[in-house]
Amino acid sequence: MKINRLKAKDYSIIIGKNSLTSLASEVKSHCPKCKKIAVIIDKKIPKKFLTTLRKNLKKYKLLFFFVSSSEKIKNLDQTNLLVNKLLELNFNRSDLIIALGGGVVGDMTGFVASIFKRGINFINLPSTLLSQVDSCIGGKTGVNSKYGKNLIGSFYNPKVVISDTELLKSLPRREIICGYAEILKHAIINDKNFFNFLKKNTENIILLENKILSKSILKSCKIKLNFTERDFKEKNLRMKLNFGHTFAHALEIQNKYSNKLNHGEAVLIGMLIAIKISKFNNICSAKTLDEVENLYKKFSLTKNLSKHLKRNEILKSIKFMKNDKKKDDEKISFILLNNIGKTSIPGKFKYKISQVKNLVKKLF
Ligand SMILES: NC(=O)c1ccc[n+]([C@@H]2O[C@H](COP(=O)([O-])OP(=O)(O)OC[C@H]3O[C@@H](n4cnc5c(N)ncnc54)[C@H](O)[C@@H]3O)[C@@H](O)[C@H]2O)c1
């Protein structure tokens, strides 16, 4: 089976079935002085992958830290716990921290790696579709605060990312759709041909058909890299990746980061709202909105989401936008859609909270 290696400026992303077998050689080449490895691992990862890691990394002192992943544990308390544990165990910068989990484990472990002794080696092994197509790329690490999501963090790249598609087999369909939401976002904001490919192949992605899946992960990573490499510190261009996320983050806070609405589902809703606003403002055509809505319907992406798409639900969430990082001055900045494959320029569309409320009242 083909394993793809995608080269970013400072690191590689290795994608494919059984790509985890390359871990030992990657550790050897990127962390030559490493003696100890701490693996921060999601409790839901099937045991056979622990066995793989133990077998491949037997020449190192290997320590596992198990995490019950949820937005609630992605915080400074958990970060502190991990940092203290590593200090107690006398880890050095030349040692290594590995994240084996979804975006929660990856973001938090990356953050720990960035602050531990001002930066220790970090390798990311993303285990959800969302983390393989999105959060493992671009160097954003961080944790949540009571004031909002991902408000504490740093930019820190891993030495390497290994996305083994075998890890995705234990994911529930709901989580796969969450990752798919970010794949779809990348197509909508950047690539009409990829969007057309998704119109035909979405079900195969959700069913984890290996060839289509690997191709979609690779394409999605390339699109995200294209934005993040050109604007690492999110000064301008990279903000296009926030398409749909301003509403998504507000809805997640409104739902208290609970299982009722997970990140990918919030993104699906957020993108639809952003496209509706785009159409209302004549920035995109009715045909563009139809195309996206039809795709949502065809693959039942909105089946469980319709209750969150209600006017009152959305209105209640708007107050949480005021703490969004993407806000400067008094207005909230939105990325809107011109047509499939092209968004508005970051900073072009800014609305006051009262204007956002009015828009939602007109649209829902
Ligand atoms: N850093 C970035 O650029 C970036 C980008 C997008 C999202 N994010 C962050 O990513 C997070 C969401 O990531 P996520 O959707 O992966 O969430 P997650 O890490 O919570 O994983 C989702 C669920 O899947 C389970 N899981 C993980 N791997 C599994 C496996 N192989 N088999 C079975 N179950 C498994 C987890 O325990 C959890 O219940 C959010 O915190 C978001 O802020 C970060």
The ligand as an SDF file (V2000), in Angstrom:
LIG
                    3D

 44 48  0  0  0  0  0  0  0  0999 V2000
   -4.5250   22.9590   16.0520 N   0  0  0  0  0  0  0  0  0  0  0  0
   -5.3560   23.1880   15.0670 C   0  0  0  0  0  0  0  0  0  0  0  0
   -5.0020   23.8150   14.0550 O   0  0  0  0  0  0  0  0  0  0  0  0
   -6.7690   22.6680   15.1620 C   0  0  0  0  0  0  0  0  0  0  0  0
   -7.5730   22.6390   14.0200 C   0  0  0  0  0  0  0  0  0  0  0  0
   -8.8300   22.0660   14.1380 C   0  0  0  0  0  0  0  0  0  0  0  0
   -9.2720   21.5690   15.3490 C   0  0  0  0  0  0  0  0  0  0  0  0
   -8.4660   21.6460   16.4340 N   0  0  0  0  0  0  0  0  0  0  0  0
   -8.9070   21.1150   17.7190 C   0  0  0  0  0  0  0  0  0  0  0  0
   -9.1070   19.7090   17.5880 O   0  0  0  0  0  0  0  0  0  0  0  0
  -10.0460   19.2950   18.5700 C   0  0  0  0  0  0  0  0  0  0  0  0
  -11.0210   18.3490   17.9490 C   0  0  0  0  0  0  0  0  0  0  0  0
  -10.3340   17.2220   17.4900 O   0  0  0  0  0  0  0  0  0  0  0  0
  -11.0180   15.7890   17.3910 P   0  0  0  0  0  0  0  0  0  0  0  0
  -12.2860   15.9310   16.6680 O   0  0  0  0  0  0  0  0  0  0  0  0
  -10.0000   14.8580   16.9000 O   0  0  0  0  0  0  0  0  0  0  0  0
  -11.4450   15.5250   18.9090 O   0  0  0  0  0  0  0  0  0  0  0  0
  -10.9490   14.4950   20.0250 P   0  0  0  0  0  0  0  0  0  0  0  0
   -9.4960   14.5020   20.1360 O   0  0  0  0  0  0  0  0  0  0  0  0
  -11.7170   14.7960   21.2540 O   0  0  0  0  0  0  0  0  0  0  0  0
  -11.4340   13.0900   19.4540 O   0  0  0  0  0  0  0  0  0  0  0  0
  -12.7990   12.8610   19.2230 C   0  0  0  0  0  0  0  0  0  0  0  0
  -13.2720   11.5640   19.9070 C   0  0  0  0  0  0  0  0  0  0  0  0
  -12.6620   10.4460   19.2700 O   0  0  0  0  0  0  0  0  0  0  0  0
  -12.0170    9.6060   20.2460 C   0  0  0  0  0  0  0  0  0  0  0  0
  -10.9090    8.9610   19.5340 N   0  0  0  0  0  0  0  0  0  0  0  0
   -9.7130    9.4960   19.1760 C   0  0  0  0  0  0  0  0  0  0  0  0
   -9.0380    8.6400   18.4080 N   0  0  0  0  0  0  0  0  0  0  0  0
   -9.7870    7.5050   18.3150 C   0  0  0  0  0  0  0  0  0  0  0  0
   -9.6320    6.2650   17.6410 C   0  0  0  0  0  0  0  0  0  0  0  0
   -8.5820    6.0130   16.8470 N   0  0  0  0  0  0  0  0  0  0  0  0
  -10.6160    5.3450   17.7620 N   0  0  0  0  0  0  0  0  0  0  0  0
  -11.7160    5.6060   18.5040 C   0  0  0  0  0  0  0  0  0  0  0  0
  -11.9410    6.7630   19.1270 N   0  0  0  0  0  0  0  0  0  0  0  0
  -10.9750    7.7090   19.0370 C   0  0  0  0  0  0  0  0  0  0  0  0
  -11.6780   10.5450   21.3680 C   0  0  0  0  0  0  0  0  0  0  0  0
  -11.5370    9.8700   22.6040 O   0  0  0  0  0  0  0  0  0  0  0  0
  -12.8870   11.4650   21.3820 C   0  0  0  0  0  0  0  0  0  0  0  0
  -13.9430   10.8470   22.0540 O   0  0  0  0  0  0  0  0  0  0  0  0
  -10.6850   20.5500   19.1070 C   0  0  0  0  0  0  0  0  0  0  0  0
  -10.1930   20.7780   20.4030 O   0  0  0  0  0  0  0  0  0  0  0  0
  -10.2160   21.6590   18.1750 C   0  0  0  0  0  0  0  0  0  0  0  0
  -10.0900   22.8850   18.8290 O   0  0  0  0  0  0  0  0  0  0  0  0
   -7.2300   22.1730   16.3660 C   0  0  0  0  0  0  0  0  0  0  0  0
  1  2  1  0
  2  3  2  0
  2  4  1  0
  4  5  1  0
  4 44  2  0
  5  6  2  0
  6  7  1  0
  7  8  2  0
  8  9  1  0
  8 44  1  0
  9 10  1  0
  9 42  1  0
 10 11  1  0
 11 12  1  0
 11 40  1  0
 12 13  1  0
 13 14  1  0
 14 15  2  0
 14 16  1  0
 14 17  1  0
 17 18  1  0
 18 19  2  0
 18 20  1  0
 18 21  1  0
 21 22  1  0
 22 23  1  0
 23 24  1  0
 23 38  1  0
 24 25  1  0
 25 26  1  0
 25 36  1  0
 26 27  1  0
 26 35  1  0
 27 28  2  0
 28 29  1  0
 29 30  1  0
 29 35  2  0
 30 31  1  0
 30 32  2  0
 32 33  1  0
 33 34  2  0
 34 35  1  0
 36 37  1  0
 36 38  1  0
 38 39  1  0
 40 41  1  0
 40 42  1  0
 42 43  1  0
M  CHG  2   8   1  16  -1
M  END
$$$$
